[in-house]
Amino acid sequence: MKHLRISLILGVLISAASAGATRAQQSQPPSPRSVDLKASDGILLKATYFAAGKPGPGVLLFHQSNRTRTSWDDVARQLAAAGINTLAVDDRAYGESGGSHEGAWEKKHADLETAFQFLISQPGVPRDVIGLAGAGSHGLINAVETARLHPAEIKSLVMMSGETFRPGIEFLHQASQLPELFVIADTDEYPPTVEAMLWLYARASSPSRKLIRYSAAQEAPWLWYETSDASKVPDTGSHGTDLFKTHPDLPGIIVQWFVTTLIKTPGHAPADPVAAGAILNQLTMPGEAAQVKQQLIEARRKDPQAQLWPEVSADIIGSGHLREGEIKEAIEVFQLNLLAYPDSADAHFNLADAYLKDGQKDLARQYAEKALALLDSHTAPLSSWSDTAERRAEIRQGIQDTLKKLTEGNQ
């Protein structure tokens, strides 16, 4: 009997392992396939398509001038595994693509359109949930120009180690809700790329834009332009997709960015404190909360899900007012934060606490009870920035303490 039980156990384990392996095989995306894209003038542009194997958003990847589409291979495979159909393209006269550099700029928009149309024509790829990534000035220009051609369809943008022309810069300024990830390293071998990227970031206006900057003790010396003879510049692993070797965390950051902005919350990313710095500064100034409120209302008219600042940042500002005894100012900030994050139990509790300190007991009870109801419902996180069991317990205790004080005050 003992040997029989062992055999049965082994059989179950083997079956489970086999089933697990089958599921793993089924979850693996198909192998990448090389494709020929026929440009408007008949030239063949070589690309690699990394299908996710299931319906999902698309991403288009553009290489820098001293690399080819293969520099994106690792990221593309990870994107496909995450459910994002991905196309990496060799630009005209680069890599395996045909054509020549002469007159290539005049055909730029047509070539970009060829790549875009191929991607959205693939089975399961929605036309209006597309992300773009470009490395170096060459790839960054391609990505931004594609976004300019299809502003309604592009829901996410990644820009690495480059710059673009004035129309592209102004597009980024006008695209006030487009999630944008900027990546740069201080050791970039093509200065002044760092300064160019920082200017792009500063000129862009999206509160959800994010800057990844790999700092260095000493910035790289000026050597040569990226778009000139690349052989004159030693490769330091600090430019564009070369950063994947020196910063192995970066592919995962980019993949997660696209997962957030194309799958979890298409066209949206959490507001970033640095990107929202101007509004947060305004919020600290007396009498400016009304103007900030109007900015939020106007942004919501264009995009009902727009967020102009992180909930926790306004939380910090309001709490600072409370500590200094500036209760009216705290109430104003907490009211505004609740308008921006109406499903947050945390935001309701903050306002209840401020009303209690101001002696407005009916309002304090109203918002405390709403906070408790939101906590009990579990239909939304505690707040947009924290939903741990420990903090939920802490906030619950705070709400109960507030309600207890209100009950004792009525006796």
MIMI-973783 format. One record per residue: residue in one letter; y, x, z of N, C-alpha, C in turn. Coordinates in pm, whole numbers, padded with zeros to 5 digits, always signed. Layout:
AYXZYXZYXZ...
***
This chain:
M-00120+00082+00000+00000+00000+00000+00126+00086+00000K+00119+00196+00074+00235+00285+00081+00269+00337-00057H+00166+00382-00134+00191+00436-00268+00241+00327-00362L+00191+00203-00340+00235+00092-00424+00384+00065-00402R+00426+00067-00273+00568+00044-00243+00654+00152-00306I+00608+00278-00299+00683+00389-00358+00696+00369-00509S+00584+00326-00573+00587+00304-00718+00685+00193-00753L+00684+00086-00671+00776-00024-00698+00921+00019-00684I+00946+00097-00578+01082+00147-00555+01127+00235-00670L+01036+00326-00713+01070+00414-00826+01097+00333-00952G+01015+00226-00971+01034+00142-01089+01170+00075-01088V+01210+00026-00971+01340-00038-00959+01453+00062-00986L+01439+00183-00929+01542+00286-00949+01554+00325-01094I+01437+00343-01160+01438+00382-01302+01502+00272-01386S+01467+00145-01356+01524+00032-01430+01675+00025-01409A+01718+00047-01284+01862+00042-01255+01934+00154-01328A+01872+00275-01327+01934+00388-01396+01943+00362-01546S+01835+00304-01600+01833+00272-01743+01939+00171-01778A+01952+00066-01693+02054-00036-01717+02193+00023-01707G+02211+00112-01608+02341+00178-01594+02375+00261-01714A+02275+00335-01766+02299+00418-01885+02333+00331-02006T+02264+00215-02017+02292+00123-02129+02435+00071-02118R+02474+00032-01996+02612-00017-01979+02712+00092-02011A+02684+00217-01970+02775+00328-01998+02789+00350-02148Q+02672+00340-02220+02677+00356-02364+02758+00245-02428Q+02741+00122-02377+02814+00010-02433+02963+00021-02407S+03001+00083-02293+03143+00093-02259+03213+00207-02331Q+03134+00297-02391+03194+00409-02464+03253+00359-02596P+03376+00401-02627+03434+00360-02755+03362+00426-02871P+03375+00372-02993+03311+00435-03110+03365+00576-03132S+03292+00654-03208+03338+00790-03242+03465+00781-03327P+03557+00875-03308+03678+00877-03392+03641+00892-03539R+03722+00835-03627+03694+00849-03770+03820+00894-03844S+03800+00986-03938+03910+01032-04022+03941+00926-04127V+04070+00905-04153+04111+00806-04251+04218+00865-04341D+04223+00816-04464+04327+00854-04559+04425+00738-04572L+04551+00766-04544+04655+00665-04558+04732+00693-04686K+04739+00597-04774+04806+00617-04902+04955+00586-04887A+05038+00690-04901+05183+00673-04888+05238+00596-05009S+05363+00555-05000+05424+00473-05104+05428+00543-05239D+05429+00678-05239+05432+00752-05367+05294+00803-05406G+05189+00754-05337+05053+00792-05372+04997+00911-05298I+05081+00984-05226+05035+01098-05147+04943+01049-05035L+04836+01124-05007+04744+01087-04900+04784+01154-04769L+04803+01074-04667+04833+01124-04533+04704+01116-04450K+04666+01225-04392+04541+01229-04315+04567+01184-04172A+04476+01105-04119+04490+01056-03982+04353+01045-03918T+04350+01031-03787+04227+01005-03713+04247+00879-03632Y+04152+00786-03645+04161+00660-03573+04058+00660-03460F+04108+00640-03339+04025+00635-03218+04019+00489-03174A+03916+00419-03221+03904+00276-03188+03856+00259-03044A+03908+00155-02979+03866+00125-02841+03733+00052-02839G+03694-00006-02953+03569-00080-02957+03583-00222-02906K+03705-00266-02880+03731-00402-02834+03878-00432-02860P+03916-00559-02860+04057-00591-02882+04145-00527-02777G+04259-00477-02820+04351-00413-02727+04471-00358-02800P+04572-00316-02726+04696-00266-02786+04672-00139-02868G+04775-00099-02941+04765+00021-03023+04870+00125-02985V+04836+00250-03010+04930+00361-02990+04927+00450-03112L+05044+00494-03154+05061+00583-03268+05115+00717-03217L+05045+00827-03252+05077+00959-03200+05130+01051-03310F+05243+01119-03283+05305+01209-03380+05311+01351-03324H+05272+01449-03406+05264+01588-03362+05397+01662-03379Q+05407+01778-03316+05524+01865-03331+05509+01951-03456S+05614+02023-03493+05616+02092-03622+05521+02212-03629N+05484+02271-03516+05393+02386-03520+05250+02348-03479R+05218+02220-03483+05085+02172-03451+05047+02060-03550T+04926+02007-03534+04881+01896-03619+04833+01782-03530R+04779+01678-03593+04736+01560-03517+04628+01592-03415T+04551+01699-03437+04441+01732-03346+04491+01771-03207S+04619+01806-03196+04672+01843-03064+04674+01723-02969W+04658+01603-03024+04656+01482-02943+04514+01433-02912D+04411+01504-02960+04274+01453-02953+04232+01409-02814D+04257+01492-02714+04211+01461-02578+04276+01333-02526V+04408+01322-02545+04479+01202-02501+04429+01079-02577A+04409+01096-02709+04364+00983-02791+04228+00932-02745R+04136+01024-02712+04004+00981-02664+04015+00906-02532Q+04101+00955-02444+04119+00888-02315+04183+00750-02334L+04276+00739-02427+04339+00610-02454+04235+00510-02506A+04152+00555-02599+04048+00467-02653+03953+00421-02543A+03915+00513-02454+03826+00478-02343+03892+00379-02248A+04026+00381-02243+04099+00289-02156+04126+00154-02223G+04080+00139-02348+04097+00012-02417+04215+00007-02512I+04269+00123-02548+04387+00129-02636+04348+00195-02768N+04360+00122-02877+04328+00173-03011+04438+00269-03055T+04398+00388-03098+04495+00497-03115+04481+00563-03251L+04597+00588-03312+04603+00656-03442+04688+00781-03431A+04630+00897-03464+04704+01024-03470+04716+01064-03616V+04837+01100-03659+04865+01122-03801+04918+01262-03825D+04869+01325-03933+04931+01448-03984+05049+01407-04071D+05167+01455-04037+05284+01421-04116+05274+01481-04256R+05351+01428-04347+05354+01479-04485+05372+01631-04487A+05285+01699-04562+05290+01845-04580+05248+01922-04454Y+05189+01853-04356+05138+01919-04235+04987+01893-04225G+04916+01987-04164+04774+01968-04142+04700+01941-04271E+04625+01832-04274+04546+01795-04390+04616+01695-04483S+04740+01660-04450+04811+01565-04536+04866+01633-04660G+04879+01556-04765+04933+01609-04889+05084+01606-04891G+05140+01641-05009+05285+01641-05024+05347+01775-04990S+05478+01781-05000+05551+01905-04971+05669+01872-04879H+05723+01977-04818+05837+01958-04729+05961+01917-04808E+05968+01959-04933+06084+01925-05015+06089+01774-05038G+06198+01714-05000+06216+01570-05017+06141+01485-04916A+06079+01549-04816+05999+01474-04719+06085+01379-04635W+06206+01421-04603+06291+01336-04519+06324+01204-04588E+06346+01208-04718+06377+01086-04792+06260+00987-04788K+06139+01037-04770+06021+00951-04767+05977+00921-04623K+06055+00967-04525+06018+00956-04385+05987+00812-04344H+06080+00723-04365+06062+00586-04317+05943+00519-04385A+05924+00545-04513+05810+00486-04585+05679+00539-04529D+05673+00668-04496+05550+00726-04439+05522+00668-04300L+05627+00653-04220+05610+00595-04087+05560+00452-04097E+05613+00380-04194+05571+00241-04214+05424+00234-04257T+05381+00330-04338+05241+00334-04380+05148+00349-04260A+05182+00440-04170+05100+00462-04050+05102+00340-03959F+05220+00282-03940+05232+00165-03852+05150+00048-03905Q+05160+00022-04035+05089-00091-04095+04938-00071-04086F+04891+00054-04101+04747+00077-04087+04702+00042-03946L+04777+00088-03846+04736+00064-03707+04728-00085-03677I+04830-00162-03713+04830-00303-03676+04734-00384-03763S+04682-00323-03872+04586-00394-03956+04443-00382-03903Q+04423-00298-03802+04288-00278-03750+04244-00396-03665P+04116-00430-03669+04065-00546-03595+04098-00538-03446G+04152-00646-03394+04178-00655-03251+04307-00592-03203V+04385-00531-03293+04511-00467-03253+04626-00565-03272P+04691-00611-03165+04802-00705-03180+04925-00635-03236R+04993-00699-03327+05109-00639-03393+05222-00610-03296D+05232-00691-03191+05350-00683-03105+05326-00614-02971V+05217-00538-02958+05194-00460-02836+05154-00319-02877I+05254-00242-02922+05229-00109-02977+05310-00005-02897G+05247+00110-02871+05314+00222-02807+05325+00339-02902L+05422+00425-02877+05447+00543-02961+05460+00666-02873A+05414+00781-02925+05434+00908-02855+05466+01014-02959G+05565+01097-02929+05602+01205-03019+05626+01333-02943A+05576+01444-02998+05592+01576-02935+05682+01663-03021G+05767+01744-02954+05860+01828-03027+05963+01742-03097S+06068+01805-03150+06170+01728-03220+06110+01655-03340H+06016+01720-03407+05952+01662-03524+05883+01529-03488G+05798+01533-03387+05725+01413-03347+05813+01312-03277L+05910+01361-03200+05998+01270-03127+06083+01188-03225I+06134+01254-03329+06211+01182-03432+06124+01074-03495N+05998+01107-03529+05908+01009-03588+05886+00889-03496A+05866+00917-03367+05842+00809-03272+05965+00720-03258V+06081+00780-03242+06203+00702-03223+06238+00624-03350E+06220+00686-03467+06249+00616-03592+06155+00497-03611T+06027+00512-03573+05934+00400-03582+05976+00288-03487A+06022+00324-03369+06071+00223-03274+06194+00152-03329R+06280+00225-03398+06398+00163-03460+06357+00067-03571L+06252+00102-03645+06205+00015-03752+06139-00112-03699H+06078-00102-03579+06003-00216-03523+06038-00237-03376P+06163-00267-03344+06202-00280-03204+06132-00392-03129A+06095-00500-03199+06030-00612-03131+05883-00584-03101E+05821-00499-03183+05678-00471-03168+05650-00357-03072I+05744-00263-03059+05720-00144-02976+05747-00177-02830K+05644-00160-02747+05653-00196-02606+05653-00076-02513S+05639+00046-02568+05634+00165-02483+05658+00289-02568L+05724+00388-02508+05761+00509-02583+05745+00632-02494V+05677+00734-02548+05662+00863-02479+05727+00971-02565M+05814+01051-02504+05886+01156-02576+05869+01288-02504M+05819+01390-02577+05790+01519-02517+05866+01630-02589S+05946+01704-02516+06000+01833-02562+06070+01826-02696G+06169+01739-02711+06237+01732-02839+06372+01666-02831E+06427+01637-02947+06553+01567-02956+06551+01481-03081T+06654+01400-03098+06663+01318-03217+06809+01309-03259F+06833+01241-03370+06967+01232-03424+07046+01119-03357R+07173+01112-03387+07261+01018-03319+07213+00873-03329P+07167+00822-03446+07118+00684-03449+07002+00660-03352G+06915+00760-03337+06805+00748-03242+06854+00748-03099I+06952+00834-03071+07009+00839-02935+07072+00705-02899E+07146+00648-02993+07210+00519-02966+07108+00406-02956F+06998+00418-03031+06890+00319-03017+06837+00320-02874L+06812+00439-02819+06762+00449-02682+06863+00391-02583H+06989+00407-02611+07093+00352-02524+07092+00199-02528Q+07069+00144-02646+07071-00001-02661+06941-00067-02615A+06831+00007-02618+06700-00049-02580+06690-00053-02428S+06765-00146-02368+06786-00142-02223+06663-00181-02141Q+06557-00235-02205+06438-00271-02129+06312-00201-02179L+06325-00109-02273+06208-00040-02328+06157+00066-02230P+06031+00056-02186+05977+00161-02099+05968+00294-02174E+06025+00399-02118+06031+00529-02185+05991+00639-02088L+05897+00723-02131+05854+00838-02052+05904+00965-02120F+05983+01044-02049+06037+01170-02100+05963+01286-02032V+05918+01383-02109+05843+01497-02054+05905+01626-02103I+05932+01718-02011+05993+01846-02047+05954+01952-01944A+05951+02076-01988+05925+02190-01897+06041+02289-01909D+06087+02340-01795+06198+02436-01796+06163+02564-01869T+06033+02592-01883+05990+02715-01951+05968+02694-02101D+06014+02580-02154+06000+02552-02298+06050+02670-02380E+05965+02714-02475+06000+02835-02552+06104+02811-02660Y+06150+02685-02671+06252+02654-02772+06378+02596-02707P+06447+02674-02623+06576+02624-02573+06670+02601-02691P+06761+02505-02684+06796+02422-02566+06725+02288-02562T+06593+02287-02581+06518+02162-02576+06536+02090-02443V+06537+02165-02333+06550+02103-02202+06681+02025-02193E+06791+02089-02233+06921+02022-02227+06925+01900-02319A+06862+01912-02435+06859+01800-02529+06782+01682-02471M+06667+01711-02407+06587+01604-02348+06659+01538-02231L+06726+01617-02148+06798+01561-02035+06914+01473-02082W+06976+01511-02194+07083+01428-02250+07024+01296-02302L+06910+01302-02368+06844+01180-02414+06815+01087-02296Y+06762+01145-02190+06730+01066-02071+06857+01003-02012A+06964+01083-02003+07088+01034-01945+07151+00925-02030R+07140+00937-02162+07201+00839-02252+07119+00710-02259A+06989+00719-02242+06905+00600-02242+06945+00511-02124S+06921+00381-02137+06971+00288-02035+06863+00208-01964S+06737+00225-02004+06632+00144-01943+06610+00184-01797P+06614+00091-01703+06589+00125-01562+06444+00162-01535S+06357+00138-01634+06216+00175-01615+06183+00308-01682R+06284+00379-01733+06256+00509-01792+06219+00608-01682K+06131+00701-01716+06082+00797-01616+06087+00937-01673L+06126+01033-01590+06137+01172-01632+06032+01256-01562I+05948+01324-01641+05855+01424-01588+05912+01559-01626R+05958+01634-01527+06017+01765-01552+05942+01871-01474Y+05878+01962-01546+05806+02073-01483+05906+02187-01462S+05942+02205-01336+06046+02303-01303+05991+02445-01302A+06083+02539-01310+06047+02681-01308+06153+02759-01233A+06113+02873-01178+06209+02957-01106+06314+03012-01201Q+06275+03033-01326+06368+03088-01424+06346+03019-01557E+06454+02970-01617+06442+02903-01746+06409+03004-01855A+06346+02955-01960+06305+03043-02071+06427+03097-02145P+06419+03221-02195+06529+03278-02274+06534+03214-02412W+06651+03210-02472+06665+03156-02607+06597+03250-02705L+06508+03197-02788+06436+03280-02884+06460+03237-03028W+06424+03112-03059+06439+03066-03197+06426+02915-03199Y+06475+02855-03308+06465+02711-03318+06323+02666-03347E+06287+02552-03291+06153+02498-03316+06129+02474-03464T+06230+02423-03532+06212+02383-03672+06220+02501-03769S+06246+02620-03717+06248+02739-03802+06111+02806-03801D+06105+02934-03822+05979+03007-03834+05911+03016-03697A+05806+02936-03678+05738+02933-03548+05673+03066-03513S+05645+03148-03613+05580+03277-03587+05671+03371-03509K+05800+03343-03505+05894+03428-03433+05897+03398-03284V+05829+03292-03244+05834+03249-03105+05695+03254-03043P+05675+03331-02937+05544+03335-02871+05512+03202-02805D+05388+03161-02814+05342+03035-02755+05323+03055-02604T+05400+02981-02523+05389+02994-02377+05320+02874-02314G+05280+02776-02397+05216+02658-02343+05313+02565-02274S+05439+02571-02314+05543+02493-02244+05612+02391-02334H+05563+02375-02457+05632+02289-02552+05540+02180-02605G+05585+02054-02599+05511+01944-02658+05368+01933-02605T+05275+01912-02697+05135+01893-02657+05070+02021-02604D+05135+02137-02622+05084+02259-02559+05084+02247-02407L+05167+02156-02354+05174+02136-02209+05042+02084-02152F+04958+02028-02236+04831+01975-02186+04743+02086-02129K+04757+02209-02181+04677+02322-02132+04731+02377-02001T+04863+02387-01991+04923+02444-01871+04943+02342-01760H+04941+02215-01796+04957+02108-01697+04849+02003-01722P+04728+02028-01676+04614+01939-01705+04630+01798-01649D+04728+01776-01563+04754+01642-01513+04825+01554-01615L+04890+01617-01713+04977+01543-01804+04905+01441-01892P+04790+01474-01953+04722+01369-02032+04696+01242-01952G+04652+01259-01827+04627+01142-01743+04753+01063-01714I+04865+01134-01697+04993+01066-01673+05032+00981-01793I+05015+01038-01912+05050+00966-02035+04959+00846-02055V+04829+00866-02034+04733+00755-02049+04767+00643-01952Q+04793+00678-01826+04825+00576-01726+04955+00505-01761W+05051+00578-01817+05178+00517-01859+05151+00408-01963F+05068+00439-02062+05037+00341-02165+04953+00226-02111V+04862+00254-02019+04783+00147-01958+04876+00049-01886T+04973+00103-01814+05068+00018-01742+05155-00063-01837T+05210+00003-01939+05312-00060-02022+05256-00137-02142L+05126-00121-02169+05066-00194-02282+04956-00291-02239I+04890-00265-02125+04780-00351-02081+04818-00429-01956K+04855-00360-01849+04882-00429-01722+05007-00515-01730T+05118-00457-01774+05246-00529-01786+05309-00492-01919P+05262-00550-02030+05311-00510-02163+05463-00514-02175G+05517-00402-02220+05661-00393-02238+05741-00372-02112H+05672-00349-02000+05741-00332-01873+05678-00219-01792A+05762-00149-01718+05719-00049-01621+05804-00069-01496P+05755-00028-01380+05837-00042-01260+05969+00031-01274A+06075-00030-01224+06206+00036-01225+06197+00166-01147D+06264+00268-01196+06259+00401-01135+06389+00427-01058P+06382+00480-00935+06504+00500-00855+06608+00589-00923V+06563+00694-00993+06658+00783-01059+06724+00711-01178A+06641+00642-01256+06695+00569-01371+06790+00458-01327A+06763+00400-01211+06847+00291-01159+06957+00341-01069G+06982+00472-01071+07079+00533-00979+07217+00471-00986A+07266+00441-01106+07402+00386-01121+07412+00250-01052I+07312+00165-01070+07315+00032-01007+07299+00045-00856L+07213+00133-00810+07194+00150-00666+07321+00204-00601N+07390+00295-00669+07518+00343-00617+07619+00229-00609Q+07620+00145-00711+07710+00031-00713+07679-00064-00598L+07552-00078-00568+07508-00170-00464+07553-00125-00324T+07579+00003-00307+07625+00053-00177+07774+00034-00155M+07846-00003-00261+07992-00016-00251+08030-00158-00209P+08127-00171-00118+08167-00304-00069+08213-00394-00185G+08163-00517-00182+08208-00615-00281+08146-00604-00418E+08053-00509-00437+07995-00489-00570+07864-00565-00591A+07808-00622-00486+07679-00691-00499+07689-00807-00598A+07803-00874-00602+07819-00987-00694+07810-00941-00840Q+07868-00824-00868+07861-00772-01005+07719-00730-01041V+07648-00671-00945+07510-00632-00969+07425-00756-00994K+07452-00863-00918+07380-00988-00938+07401-01041-01080Q+07524-01032-01129+07553-01079-01263+07480-00995-01368Q+07470-00865-01343+07395-00779-01435+07248-00820-01443L+07192-00854-01326+07052-00898-01323+07035-01030-01398I+07127-01123-01377+07118-01253-01444+07126-01235-01595E+07216-01149-01641+07230-01126-01785+07105-01059-01842A+07049-00964-01767+06927-00897-01813+06811-00996-01821R+06806-01090-01726+06698-01189-01723+06710-01290-01837R+06831-01309-01887+06846-01397-02004+06775-01339-02125K+06779-01206-02138+06713-01139-02250+06564-01121-02224D+06531-01094-02098+06393-01067-02060+06370-01123-01920P+06300-01236-01908+06280-01299-01777+06211-01209-01675Q+06143-01103-01722+06073-01014-01629+06152-00885-01601A+06274-00878-01647+06353-00755-01631+06376-00723-01484Q+06362-00596-01450+06395-00546-01317+06491-00428-01334L+06602-00432-01261+06705-00330-01276+06700-00222-01170W+06624-00246-01064+06612-00147-00957+06478-00167-00886P+06426-00064-00820+06303-00080-00742+06332-00160-00615E+06242-00249-00581+06258-00331-00460+06279-00243-00338V+06201-00137-00326+06207-00054-00205+06341+00017-00192S+06407+00048-00305+06536+00118-00299+06643+00027-00238A+06648-00099-00284+06744-00193-00225+06708-00223-00080D+06578-00223-00051+06528-00241+00086+06588-00133+00177I+06586-00009+00129+06639+00103+00207+06789+00087+00229I+06861+00045+00124+07007+00027+00135+07039-00083+00236G+06969-00198+00225+06993-00308+00318+06960-00272+00461S+06849-00201+00480+06810-00158+00615+06912-00063+00674G+06972+00021+00589+07077+00111+00636+07197+00034+00687H+07233-00074+00618+07344-00159+00665+07311-00219+00802L+07186-00267+00816+07147-00327+00944+07158-00228+01059R+07110-00106+01037+07115-00005+01143+07258+00027+01186E+07350+00017+01091+07491+00046+01121+07566-00076+01172G+07494-00188+01188+07558-00309+01237+07636-00385+01130E+07617-00349+01005+07688-00414+00893+07601-00529+00841I+07594-00636+00922+07496-00741+00898+07529-00821+00772K+07656-00853+00751+07693-00931+00632+07656-00856+00505E+07681-00725+00504+07648-00643+00387+07497-00638+00366A+07422-00630+00479+07276-00628+00469+07224-00758+00410I+07279-00870+00456+07236-01001+00403+07261-01008+00253E+07374-00959+00210+07410-00962+00068+07308-00884-00016V+07271-00766+00033+07175-00683-00040+07036-00746-00038F+06994-00797+00078+06862-00858+00089+06852-00987+00004Q+06961-01063-00003+06963-01182-00089+06941-01142-00235L+07008-01037-00275+06997-00989-00412+06857-00936-00441N+06798-00866-00344+06663-00814-00363+06562-00927-00374L+06583-01035-00299+06493-01150-00307+06507-01220-00442L+06628-01223-00496+06649-01280-00629+06570-01201-00733A+06566-01070-00717+06494-00983-00812+06343-00990-00791Y+06300-01006-00665+06156-01004-00632+06120-01129-00551P+06121-01247-00614+06104-01373-00539+05965-01395-00481D+05865-01320-00527+05729-01337-00474+05697-01240-00362S+05795-01165-00317+05771-01062-00216+05786-01120-00074A+05677-01117+00001+05685-01157+00142+05775-01062+00219D+05771-00935+00182+05854-00834+00245+06002-00868+00231A+06044-00905+00108+06184-00938+00084+06227-01061+00163H+06139-01160+00175+06170-01279+00256+06187-01241+00404F+06098-01155+00453+06106-01116+00594+06234-01037+00622N+06270-00946+00531+06394-00869+00551+06514-00961+00564L+06519-01063+00479+06632-01156+00484+06628-01239+00612A+06507-01281+00652+06493-01357+00778+06543-01274+00896D+06506-01148+00899+06546-01059+01009+06698-01043+01013A+06759-01029+00897+06905-01014+00890+06975-01142+00936Y+06921-01259+00892+06982-01385+00935+06969-01403+01087L+06857-01361+01144+06840-01370+01289+06945-01286+01361K+06966-01166+01314+07066-01078+01376+07208-01134+01360D+07227-01218+01256+07359-01277+01232+07374-01411+01305G+07268-01454+01374+07276-01580+01448+07254-01703+01363Q+07212-01685+01237+07186-01799+01148+07037-01837+01162K+07007-01911+01269+06868-01932+01309+06790-02021+01211D+06853-02123+01157+06783-02211+01064+06739-02135+00940L+06829-02053+00887+06794-01972+00769+06691-01866+00804A+06702-01810+00924+06604-01709+00967+06465-01771+00972R+06454-01893+01028+06325-01961+01036+06273-01994+00896Q+06361-02042+00810+06322-02080+00674+06258-01964+00599Y+06322-01848+00607+06271-01734+00530+06153-01667+00599A+06148-01672+00732+06031-01618+00803+05907-01701+00773E+05921-01832+00774+05807-01918+00744+05760-01901+00600K+05855-01884+00508+05818-01859+00369+05745-01726+00356A+05792-01624+00428+05725-01494+00425+05582-01505+00474L+05562-01581+00583+05428-01598+00639+05338-01676+00542A+05394-01777+00476+05316-01855+00380+05272-01768+00262L+05361-01681+00216+05326-01590+00107+05216-01493+00149L+05225-01443+00272+05122-01353+00323+04987-01424+00330D+04987-01547+00379+04862-01622+00396+04800-01662+00262S+04884-01684+00162+04833-01732+00033+04758-01625-00044H+04797-01499-00026+04736-01386-00098+04748-01401-00250T+04845-01481-00296+04864-01497-00440+04948-01386-00500A+05013-01307-00417+05097-01196-00464+05088-01082-00364P+05118-00960-00407+05120-00847-00312+05225-00868-00204L+05212-00795-00095+05312-00800+00011+05450-00771-00046S+05457-00669-00130+05582-00634-00199+05542-00563-00328S+05641-00530-00410+05612-00463-00536+05572-00318-00515W+05592-00266-00394+05566-00124-00371+05460-00096-00264S+05419-00198-00191+05321-00174-00084+05240-00300-00058D+05107-00284-00050+05023-00399-00020+04900-00356+00060T+04916-00254+00144+04803-00207+00224+04775-00304+00338A+04651-00305+00385+04615-00392+00497+04696-00358+00621E+04721-00229+00642+04797-00186+00760+04940-00240+00757R+05002-00231+00640+05142-00276+00633+05151-00429+00634R+05052-00495+00574+05050-00641+00582+05043-00685+00729A+04961-00615+00807+04950-00648+00950+05082-00621+01022E+05148-00512+00985+05276-00477+01047+05382-00583+01017I+05390-00627+00890+05489-00727+00852+05455-00862+00915R+05327-00895+00919+05286-01020+00983+05331-01023+01130Q+05311-00911+01198+05353-00904+01338+05504-00919+01349G+05578-00858+01256+05723-00870+01257+05769-01013+01234I+05704-01083+01143+05738-01224+01117+05710-01308+01240Q+05593-01286+01302+05557-01363+01420+05654-01336+01535D+05699-01212+01548+05798-01179+01652+05929-01253+01626T+05969-01259+01499+06092-01329+01463+06081-01477+01496L+05968-01538+01459+05948-01682+01488+05941-01708+01638K+05884-01614+01713+05877-01629+01858+06016-01626+01920K+06100-01534+01872+06239-01527+01923+06313-01655+01891L+06289-01709+01772+06358-01833+01734+06311-01950+01821T+06180-01954+01853+06126-02061+01939+06181-02049+02081E+06182-01926+02132+06234-01904+02268+06381-01935+02276G+06453-01910+02168+06598-01936+02169+06630-02084+02168N+06534-02169+02126+06557-02312+02122+06515-02383+02251Q+06451-02305+02340+06405-02366+02465+06517-02370+02571
***
